[in-house]
């Protein structure tokens, strides 16, 4: 059998019709290439070229071999094309899900950077509730999930990659609106928009109140932080929401205040362990970590 290098040399000589042309094409020396052709003929046990008066004429055997070599080179070309498309993420749909507060704040920035690296990749993005997240990954409906809670399933790996914090949303005209920092005691007596205690946000808020020795009196229960902010904007009271929700564009009617002792909100990236990671997926993980690390840790987010 001929080696790939020998097939490449034979193909170059047949294409250029001269040893000197093939040597230039392959970036090698002319004497070395001539020796390689001699070795090939010894291995094949028939002549490939008739050398007469400096001319290199393919023998009938070489012509027949060249037809087969052309098929091989087309296979190499097709393989290179496939490799290039895979490297660029072409023909690949990258499926990402996220908790609402993350999906409406930092995830668009993450995916923007990802598509900057892989402009050919197609993105499928979904907002996931707590109830949806486990099945979404476990049943392989998605590749990655970015959530504010770990996903508890034997086939899912959840890695903590960052944190947010709880802030207080108040109406723009509220008497606390101009305060740089507040405590839970400052909002005692206010109508609180909050979350059920079993939810990720609800657990953090309950712990904050417990550590502060304050009593939480909820006026309105909501499922999503965006809903709580909308209620605040419409004069229904104040709300404890996460800093990712505060990063989003809101009406001038809401201010976000920092707590003296804010509860922290973990951020997890999760994937199905039964699906091999792709280069696109590894890049997404790196981008997600870097963006979360770069976020300000205690800057007040307000929209004057």
C-alpha positions as CSV (number, residue, x, y, z in Angstrom):
1,X,0.0,0.0,0.0
2,X,1.1,3.6,-0.7
3,X,1.4,6.0,2.1
4,X,-0.7,9.2,2.2
5,X,2.5,11.2,1.4
6,X,3.3,9.0,-1.6
7,X,-0.3,9.4,-2.9
8,X,0.0,13.2,-2.4
9,X,3.3,13.2,-4.4
10,X,1.9,11.1,-7.2
11,X,-1.2,13.3,-7.4
12,X,1.0,16.5,-7.6
13,X,3.1,15.1,-10.4
14,X,0.1,14.0,-12.4
15,X,-1.5,17.4,-11.9
16,X,1.6,19.6,-12.7
17,X,3.0,17.1,-15.3
18,X,6.6,17.9,-14.1
19,X,8.7,17.0,-11.1
20,X,9.8,20.6,-10.7
21,X,6.2,21.8,-10.7
22,X,5.2,19.1,-8.2
23,X,8.2,20.0,-5.9
24,X,7.1,23.7,-5.9
25,X,3.5,22.6,-5.2
26,X,4.5,20.5,-2.2
27,X,7.3,22.7,-1.0
28,X,10.0,20.1,-1.3
29,X,13.2,19.5,-3.2
30,X,13.1,18.2,-6.8
31,X,15.8,15.4,-6.2
32,X,13.9,14.3,-3.0
33,X,10.7,14.1,-4.9
34,X,12.3,12.1,-7.8
35,X,13.7,9.6,-5.2
36,X,10.2,9.2,-3.7
37,X,8.7,8.4,-7.1
38,X,11.4,5.8,-7.6
39,X,10.5,4.2,-4.2
40,X,6.9,4.2,-5.2
41,X,7.6,2.3,-8.4
42,X,9.7,-0.2,-6.5
43,X,6.9,-0.8,-4.1
44,X,4.2,-1.0,-6.8
45,X,6.4,-3.2,-9.1
46,X,5.5,-1.2,-12.2
47,X,6.6,2.0,-13.8
48,X,4.5,5.2,-13.3
49,X,6.3,7.5,-15.7
50,X,8.2,7.2,-19.0
51,X,11.3,9.5,-18.8
52,X,12.3,10.4,-22.3
53,X,14.4,13.5,-23.2
54,X,13.5,15.2,-19.9
55,X,9.8,14.6,-20.4
56,X,7.7,12.7,-17.8
57,X,4.9,10.8,-19.5
58,X,2.4,8.8,-17.3
59,X,2.2,5.1,-18.2
60,X,-1.2,3.5,-18.7
61,X,-0.8,2.0,-15.2
62,X,-0.3,5.5,-13.8
63,X,-3.4,6.7,-15.6
64,X,-5.5,3.9,-14.2
65,X,-4.0,4.6,-10.7
66,X,-4.7,8.3,-11.0
67,X,-8.4,7.7,-11.5
68,X,-8.5,6.0,-8.1
69,X,-6.3,8.6,-6.5
70,X,-8.7,11.3,-7.6
71,X,-11.5,9.5,-5.6
72,X,-9.2,9.5,-2.6
73,X,-8.4,13.2,-2.9
74,X,-12.1,14.0,-3.2
75,X,-12.6,12.0,0.1
76,X,-9.8,14.1,1.7
77,X,-11.4,17.3,0.5
78,X,-14.8,16.2,1.8
79,X,-13.3,15.3,5.1
80,X,-11.5,18.7,5.4
81,X,-14.8,20.4,4.6
82,X,-16.6,18.5,7.3
83,X,-13.9,19.2,9.8
84,X,-14.0,23.0,9.1
85,X,-17.8,23.1,9.4
86,X,-17.6,21.2,12.7
87,X,-14.9,23.6,14.0
88,X,-17.1,26.6,13.2
89,X,-20.2,25.0,14.7
90,X,-22.0,24.9,11.4
91,X,-25.0,22.5,11.2
92,X,-25.0,22.5,15.0
93,X,-27.8,23.9,17.2
94,X,-26.6,24.9,20.6
95,X,-29.5,24.6,23.1
96,X,-29.3,26.8,26.2
97,X,-31.9,27.3,29.0
98,X,-31.8,29.7,31.9
99,X,-33.7,30.9,34.9
100,X,-35.7,34.1,34.0
101,X,-33.6,36.6,35.9
102,X,-30.4,35.2,34.2
103,X,-32.0,34.7,30.8
104,X,-33.1,38.4,30.7
105,X,-29.8,39.8,31.9
106,X,-26.5,38.1,31.5
107,X,-27.3,35.2,29.2
108,X,-27.8,37.4,26.1
109,X,-24.3,38.9,26.6
110,X,-22.9,35.3,27.0
111,X,-24.6,34.2,23.8
112,X,-23.5,37.3,21.9
113,X,-19.9,36.5,22.7
114,X,-20.4,32.8,21.8
115,X,-21.8,33.7,18.4
116,X,-18.9,36.1,17.9
117,X,-16.6,33.0,18.2
118,X,-18.9,30.7,16.2
119,X,-20.9,32.9,13.8
120,X,-22.3,29.9,12.0
121,X,-23.9,28.2,15.1
122,X,-27.6,28.2,15.6
123,X,-28.9,29.1,19.1
124,X,-32.0,27.6,20.7
125,X,-32.8,29.5,23.9
126,X,-35.4,28.8,26.5
127,X,-36.5,30.4,29.8
128,X,-36.9,27.6,32.4
129,X,-38.9,27.5,35.6
130,X,-37.6,25.4,38.5
131,X,-40.1,22.7,37.6
132,X,-38.9,22.5,33.9
133,X,-35.2,22.6,34.4
134,X,-34.6,19.0,35.5
135,X,-36.5,17.3,32.7
136,X,-35.1,19.8,30.2
137,X,-31.6,18.6,30.8
138,X,-32.2,15.0,31.9
139,X,-34.4,14.2,28.8
140,X,-31.7,15.8,26.6
141,X,-33.9,18.6,25.4
142,X,-31.1,21.1,25.9
143,X,-27.3,21.2,26.2
144,X,-26.7,23.6,29.0
145,X,-28.8,25.3,31.7
146,X,-27.8,28.4,33.6
147,X,-29.8,28.6,36.8
148,X,-29.9,30.1,40.3
149,X,-30.3,26.6,41.8
150,X,-28.5,23.3,41.3
151,X,-30.2,20.6,39.3
152,X,-30.5,17.4,41.4
153,X,-30.4,14.5,39.0
154,X,-27.9,11.6,38.7
155,X,-27.3,12.3,35.0
156,X,-26.8,16.1,35.4
157,X,-23.7,17.9,36.6
158,X,-24.3,21.3,38.2
159,X,-21.3,23.5,38.9
160,X,-21.4,26.7,40.8
161,X,-19.8,29.4,38.7
162,X,-20.8,32.7,40.3
163,X,-23.1,34.6,42.6
164,X,-25.6,37.4,42.6
165,X,-27.2,39.1,45.6
166,X,-30.6,40.3,46.8
167,X,-31.5,43.9,46.4
168,X,-34.7,45.9,47.2
169,X,-36.9,47.3,44.5
170,X,-38.8,50.4,45.6
171,X,-41.0,53.0,43.8
172,X,-39.0,56.0,42.5
173,X,-40.9,58.3,44.8
174,X,-40.3,56.1,47.9
175,X,-38.8,57.8,51.0
176,X,-35.9,55.3,50.8
177,X,-35.2,55.7,47.1
178,X,-32.2,58.0,47.6
179,X,-30.6,55.8,50.3
180,X,-27.4,54.1,49.1
181,X,-28.0,51.1,51.4
182,X,-30.8,49.9,53.6
183,X,-31.6,47.1,56.1
184,X,-34.5,44.8,56.4
185,X,-35.7,46.9,59.4
186,X,-36.0,49.9,57.1
187,X,-38.8,48.2,55.1
188,X,-40.8,46.8,58.0
189,X,-44.4,47.8,57.6
190,X,-44.1,47.9,53.8
191,X,-46.2,45.8,51.5
192,X,-43.7,43.1,50.5
193,X,-43.9,41.3,47.1
194,X,-42.1,38.0,47.6
195,X,-41.8,34.3,46.8
196,X,-43.0,31.1,48.3
197,X,-40.4,29.8,50.9
198,X,-39.7,26.6,48.9
199,X,-38.4,28.6,45.9
200,X,-34.7,29.5,45.4
201,X,-35.5,33.2,46.0
202,X,-37.9,32.5,48.8
203,X,-35.3,30.4,50.7
204,X,-32.7,33.2,50.5
205,X,-35.1,35.8,51.6
206,X,-36.3,33.7,54.5
207,X,-32.7,33.2,55.6
208,X,-32.0,36.9,55.4
209,X,-34.9,37.7,57.7
210,X,-34.0,34.9,60.1
211,X,-30.4,36.2,60.4
212,X,-31.6,39.8,60.8
213,X,-34.1,38.8,63.5
214,X,-36.9,40.4,61.5
215,X,-40.3,39.0,60.6
216,X,-41.3,38.6,57.0
217,X,-44.9,39.6,56.2
218,X,-45.7,39.0,52.6
219,X,-48.5,41.0,50.9
220,X,-48.3,39.3,47.4
221,X,-46.7,36.1,46.3
222,X,-45.2,35.9,42.8
223,X,-43.3,33.3,40.8
224,X,-40.9,35.5,38.9
225,X,-38.8,38.5,40.0
226,X,-39.8,40.4,36.9
227,X,-43.4,40.2,38.1
228,X,-42.5,41.6,41.5
229,X,-40.7,44.6,39.9
230,X,-43.8,45.2,37.7
231,X,-46.0,45.2,40.9
232,X,-43.6,47.7,42.5
233,X,-43.7,49.9,39.5
234,X,-47.5,50.0,39.8
235,X,-47.5,51.0,43.5
236,X,-48.1,47.7,45.1
237,X,-45.2,48.0,47.6
238,X,-41.6,46.9,47.6
239,X,-39.8,43.7,46.6
240,X,-36.7,41.7,47.4
241,X,-35.3,40.6,44.0
242,X,-31.9,39.4,42.7
243,X,-29.2,41.7,41.3
244,X,-29.6,40.1,37.8
245,X,-33.2,41.2,37.6
246,X,-32.0,44.7,38.7
247,X,-29.6,44.7,35.7
248,X,-32.5,44.6,33.2
249,X,-34.0,47.7,31.7
250,X,-36.9,49.0,33.9
251,X,-39.2,52.0,33.8
252,X,-38.1,55.2,35.6
253,X,-40.7,54.4,38.3
254,X,-38.4,51.8,40.0
255,X,-35.2,52.1,42.0
256,X,-33.0,49.2,43.2
257,X,-31.3,49.6,46.6
258,X,-28.4,47.6,48.1
259,X,-28.8,45.9,51.5
260,X,-26.2,46.3,54.2
261,X,-26.2,42.5,54.5
262,X,-27.5,41.1,51.2
263,X,-28.4,37.5,50.8
264,X,-26.3,35.8,48.1
265,X,-27.8,34.0,45.1
266,X,-25.7,31.2,43.6
267,X,-25.4,30.7,39.8
268,X,-25.0,27.2,38.4
269,X,-24.1,25.9,35.0
270,X,-25.5,22.4,34.4
271,X,-25.2,19.8,31.6
272,X,-26.2,16.2,31.0
273,X,-23.3,13.9,31.7
274,X,-24.5,11.4,29.1
275,X,-23.8,13.9,26.3
276,X,-20.2,14.6,25.3
277,X,-19.2,18.2,25.6
278,X,-18.6,20.0,22.3
279,X,-16.1,22.8,21.7
280,X,-19.0,25.2,21.5
281,X,-20.2,24.0,24.9
282,X,-16.8,24.3,26.5
283,X,-16.5,27.8,25.1
284,X,-19.9,28.7,26.5
285,X,-18.9,27.5,30.0
286,X,-15.7,29.6,29.9
287,X,-17.6,32.7,28.6
288,X,-20.3,32.3,31.3
289,X,-17.7,32.1,34.1
290,X,-15.7,35.1,32.8
291,X,-18.8,37.3,32.5
292,X,-20.0,36.4,36.0
293,X,-16.6,37.0,37.5
294,X,-16.4,40.4,35.9
295,X,-19.8,41.6,37.3
296,X,-19.7,44.3,40.0
297,X,-20.3,42.8,43.4
298,X,-22.1,45.6,45.2
299,X,-22.8,48.4,42.8
300,X,-26.3,49.8,43.1
301,X,-28.3,49.3,39.9
302,X,-30.7,52.2,39.4
303,X,-32.4,53.7,36.3
304,X,-32.8,57.5,36.9
